Amino acid sequence: MAIALDNLRVGRVYKMVNLGEVRKLEIIDRLSDQNFKVKDLDTLEYYTIFELLQWGKGKDYDLDELR
């Protein structure tokens, strides 16, 4: 079961699956109530949660803490 976006914590690492893509993300900063600046630990690029979810949540959507 996926964690709600408002339960994410800065400094923690999460695994996000959406629309067939699997990403390991570290939360860098909280930008608003449900938007966060994140670092993709595989590509070392920075995104926001809204950018990653802009096309919607697929049937395979899952968000879980890794550490």
Secondary structure, 3 states (H helix, E strand, C coil): CCCCHHHCCCCCEEEEEECCEEEEEEEEEECCCCCEEEEECCCCCEEEHHHHCCCCCCCCCEEEECC
